[in-house]
Amino acid sequence: MSIIKLLWFFLFILILFFRYTIFSKIIILILTIIITLITIIKIIADRNEWRIIAEEYHKKNEIKNDK
């Protein structure tokens, strides 16, 4: 299990059991923002990696279809 998934699970537990005090709400908000930013950055990086693979695949198919 990746660290990000564990952090999301930890956040879920925090929201369920520790949402009643103002300090807990601040911690939950900060953790949510941090995890969300990390997740978005990872998604963008993965998308760029797959874009290269997809471009190579489509170029090979274009060459085969032209013949």
Sequence and secondary structure as in RCSB ss.txt:
>XXXX:A:sequence
MSIIKLLWFFLFILILFFRYTIFSKIIILILTIIITLITIIKIIADRNEWRIIAEEYHKKNEIKNDK
>XXXX:A:secstr
  HHHHHHHHHHHHHHHS SSHHHHHHHHHHHHHHHHHHHHHHHHHHHHHHHHHHHHHHHHHHHHH 
